[in-house]
Structures are given as structure tokens and as C-alpha cells.
Amino acid sequence: MRKRAAVLCGAAVVVAGSVTAVPAEAGASQPPQAVALAWKKCGTDDHPTLQCASLKVPLDHANPRGRQITLALSRVPHTAKTYQGPLLVNPGGPGGSGLTLAAFVAGALPKAVAAQYDVIGFDPRGVGRSKPALDCKPGYFNPVRPDSVPVTPAIETANLKRVKAFAAACGRKYASVLPYIDTVSAVQDMDSVRQALGARRINYFGYSYGTYLGAVYAKLFPHQVRRLVLDSIVDPTGVWYEDNLGQDYAFNDRHRALMTWIAKYDRTYRLGTDPERIEAKWYAMRAALAKKPAGGKVGASELEDTFMPGGYYNGYWPYLAEAFSAYVNKKNADPLVEAYENFAAVDASGDNGYSVYTAVQCRDSSWPRDWRQWQKDNWAVHEEAPFMTWSNAWYNAPCAFWPTDSLKPVNIANGKLPPVLLFQATNDAATPYQGGATVHRLLAGSSLVVEQGGGNHGITLSGNACLDKHLAAYLTDGRVPRGHGEADAVCKALPDPKPLTAKAASTSSRGTTLHGLLGFRG
């Protein structure tokens, strides 16, 4: 999990990939008639062409005539004469809503490319506008929570009480649903969507957890895959306990990268020029907030939540640095409270997302049921990577007490697919580099495009023209790069941001929009 791409070999050359799985509908002037979906206009000022529909699917796909649940779908219809079929998109999570992501992808792709697809968003089972939508314990993340680092038995007991209560609440409210909230069930739903769209095959584009969702779909339905794009890739060999431990090292590295960036701009932030001393100031701030939360909202755990998004996207760094500087240098906690409210505060949508996150991850694979194993593993990681190890542990700890049995992870190894396109940044924290390299090996014939030196999570359609060129070529006619090293193509990372100016603070980049849709924690 801790491996990084130190050297990416070979001159990458773009060659024409022979996509053998071209659907019959490709090139037709009209798509096949949808058999079960009634699309209605649901556009907004920002996304005027968006349409919405719903689809009933079995709660238990092994019992198709049993209880039905409802999936919420969105669509931006194709407008070109050449039609390449539906492009399903997913933002990750698990627990992320994909309804708005469809509009974003359709707007961010080159117009000529997007026009050839029906871009389809969906809320997976349990999520958002799908019904039932899970919310196990509303207000679970309300501040101020216990300190995440269990340095005393009392702190550990308080945290254990919280996670046990959450797991128990889920079991009480959703006893009949939880056994069917998992990745395989969501994948079966996706194939129900394919059938309802009247498509023999689908195109798929997933970020983060959405890469695992797409890889599992490809494993179970390989002949229904036309094109498959996976961006910021989950390591399928570590789902989910080992993957979460691996994240801790990577997030610690990104937090230190932020400290180094702040040191570069000492004239702006006045926190010093030595990254290690700046990091010490950050931990001193954490200790002070543990004793006296800022604004009655931001304690030690909330501070970790506030800075964690900086590990996903460096576009947040200037805002986090300003809040850090104001607290340390001016004893002004207002910017820190504002940053918490903007980046970390959890609303009803977040409660829903977390409920699905835990339901899926706890069901997907086995977790240690002996808390002593969690203590041993997380204290060992914390010694090397203290930034968010225990925060991450408590986030996932309901799985130690989850009220359902666990399934076995899916082996996503696959030799039955057309060319697949993978994107991975070398310094991604949420899905460390090794995940991309592993999936590249497991998916025969796949091509891996690496953003060298990049640390963001979710890297296509975020402003890097080199990456987006490969994405557009693949979605246009199936072309993939073929190289000679571990990576088939290498793109240079975008520069880190500059400190805020009045103009920069008032504008929103495409990367910021995307990362707002992808969310955090997967």
C-alpha cells in the first residue's frame, strides 16, 4: 500500500486500440428504445438539458419478484448523429450521488465527444434520491466529537460507544435492507439500468470507489462492457481493511506536502520556512483545540476533518493555510471555523452518504471483530503516520460491530474485456498509486496513464490537458496509449496553487467543481 511510482519507464506512444466490442447501436442516428424509463426534464440554470427518471429493481436480485427498491437516474442526452451508447458515471464513495456528475461530465468533456453519448448518472441503492435512502443515525458527526487519538481509556471508551451505537442503529432501522447494500448488488443494479436503457453494452466512467464498482461490473458482466474508464483506482486486493490502513501513510505524506507548500510562502502565512517546524505548529494547534474547541465547533477531530480534504485536492490548500495562519499568528479562529463549515461539516446528505459507505464496506469483505486487532494495527501505523490514522480508524470502526455477515471480495482479474483506460496520480492519498498498478496488471490489455508528481484524487476533467487528451481519444474511437514501462503514458502534474488573491478567492475552477462532486473518504 505504501509503494510509490518512483520511476515510470519508457516513452509512451499513442496507438490506435482495436475496440472489438463495438455495439450495434454505435453510429446509429437514434438509440434503441428505452424499455422501462420515463425521462422527465429536471434541468437547472447550470445544467438545462438534464433529465431524470427512476427504475425499480429487486432488493435481492436472487429473488427478482420479491421486494422492489427504486434507483434515481439522470441523463444528458446525446445530440450528435453518431451515437456511441450510454456512458454511466459514478463519483465514488461508496455512498456518492451521481446525478449531478452526469451533467458535469457532459459539460467537461469536449462537446464533440459528449454529444455522442447519453451520459447517465445514478444514485446507487441506498443513496440520495434512491429509495429507501439510508440514514442510520442523523447528526452522527455533529461537533464536538471525542478526540480521535485514544490516548486515555476514557477517550477510547467514548469513541467505541459512538461506533457501537451507530452500528446498532443501522441494524435496528434497516435490518431487512443491510444484507443487500453491497458492491455486487449495486453492480447488478447497473445491469438492470443497462437493460432498461435498451443497450446491449455500456460505457462506464468511474472515480475512486467507482473504479472498484466498474471493475466488479466488468468481472460479472464482461460482455456488456464496451468502454471502461477508471480514475484514481482502488486496490482491489485490499478491500477494505488493508486499503484503509494504506491510506493513512499516503494521507500523512500529503499533509506533509501541504506543510512544505506553506513553508514556500512564508511571506504570506508567517508560519516559518521549515516544514517540520510548521508541522509541529499544526500539532500544537490540534492539542490546543482538543482542550478548547474553536467556536464551540472545531475540536481535534473536527480539525482533522477540516484538513483531510487537502489530501484529496490541493486547490483547498490556500484556504487551509490561511485558517492555520490566522489561528496561530492572530489568535483568530474564525477562518478555521469557516473552513470547517465549508469542507468538513456533515449535513443530511453526508449522513446518508456515510450510512451507505459503512453499509457497503462492512458487508463487502471481512473486518477484524476483535478490537484488540484494531488497536494493534492502528497504533503501529499512527507511530509513522499520525495525521489521520485514528480518525480513519473510527470512521470505519462500525464494521467491527456490524450487524450483517460479510461477503468475499471479488477477484477482478479479467481477460475478457476490450481495451480499458486507467488514470492514476503517483501521490494520490485516498487511492495510493499501487492500486492503479495492480489493476493494470489484473485487467489484461488495459492501459495506464500516470500523472507523475500529482497528488490529487480524481485527475481527469480537472484541468490537466494531457490527461484529458487521452480520455477524449478513448471515448471518441477507442484509442489507448501503449508504452513499454509500468505506465503506458505519463503526464506531468499541474503546478500547485498559489496563495489566494481577491480574484482567485472569487472564482471556481473546474477542478474545484469536480472535487465538490466527488466528496471525501473514497
C-alpha positions, 0 to 999 in steps of 0.5 A: 500500500505504501509503494510509490511510482518512483520511476515510470519507464519508457516513452509512451506512444499513442496507438490506435486500440482495436475496440472489438466490442463495438455495439450495434447501436454505435453510429446509429442516428437514434438509440434503441428504445428505452424499455422501462424509463420515463425521462422527465426534464429536471434541468437547472440554470447550470445544467438545462438539458438534464433529465431524470427518471427512476427504475425499480429493481429487486432488493435481492436480485436472487429473488427478482419478484420479491421486494422492489427498491427504486434507483434515481437516474439522470441523463444528458442526452446525446445530440450528435448523429453518431451515437456511441451508447450510454456512458454511466458515471459514478463519483465514488464513495461508496455512498456518492450521488451521481446525478449531478456528475452526469451533467458535469461530465457532459459539460467537461468533456469536449462537446464533440465527444459528449454529444455522442453519448447519453451520459447517465448518472445514478444514485446507487441503492441506498443513496440520495434520491434512491429509495429507501435512502439510508440514514442510520443515525442523523447528526452522527458527526455533529461537533464536538466529537471525542478526540480521535487519538485514544490516548486515555481509556476514557477517550477510547471508551467514548469513541467505541460507544459512538461506533457501537451505537451507530452500528446498532442503529443501522441494524435496528432501522434497516435490518431487512435492507443491510444484507443487500447494500453491497458492491455486487448488488449495486453492480447488478443494479447497473445491469438492470439500468443497462437493460432498461436503457435498451443497450446491449453494452455500456460505457462506464466512467468511474472515480475512486470507489467507482473504479472498484464498482466498474471493475466488479461490473466488468468481472460479472458482466464482461460482455456488456462492457464496451468502454471502461474508464477508471480514475484514481483506482482502488486496490482491489486486493485490499478491500477494505481493511488493508486499503484503509490502513494504506491510506493513512501513510499516503494521507500523512505524506500529503499533509506533509506536502501541504506543510512544505507548500506553506513553508514556500510562502512564508511571506504570506502565512508567517508560519516559518520556512521549515516544514517540520517546524510548521508541522509541529505548529499544526500539532500544537494547534490540534492539542490546543483545540482538543482542550478548547474547541474553536467556536464551540465547533472545531475540536481535534477531530473536527480539525482533522476533518477540516484538513483531510480534504487537502489530501484529496485536492490541493486547490483547498490548500490556500484556504487551509493555510490561511485558517492555520495562519490566522489561528496561530499568528492572530489568535483568530479562529474564525477562518478555521471555523469557516473552513470547517463549515465549508469542507468538513461539516456533515449535513443530511446528505453526508449522513446518508452518504456515510450510512451507505459507505459503512453499509457497503464496506462492512458487508463487502469483505471481512473486518477484524471483530476483535478490537484488540486487532484494531488497536494493534494495527492502528497504533503501529501505523499512527507511530509513522503516520499520525495525521489521520490514522485514528480518525480513519480508524473510527470512521470505519470502526462500525464494521467491527460491530456490524450487524450483517455477515460479510461477503468475499471480495471479488477477484477482478482479474479479467481477460475478457474485456476490450481495451480499458483506460486507467488514470492514476496520480503517483501521490494520490492519498485516498487511492495510493498509486499501487492500486492503479498498478495492480489493476493494470496488471489484473485487467489484461490489455488495459492501459495506464496513464500516470500523472507523475508528481500529482497528488490529487484524487480524481485527475481527469476533467480537472484541468490537466490537458494531457490527461484529458487528451487521452480520455477524449481519444478513448471515448471518441474511437477507442484509442489507448496509449501503449508504452513499454514501462509500468505506465503506458503514458505519463503526464506531468502534474499541474503546478500547485496553487498559489496563495489566494488573491481577491480574484482567485478567492472569487472564482471556481475552477473546474477542478474545484467543481469536480472535487465538490462532486466527488466528496471525501473518504473514497 
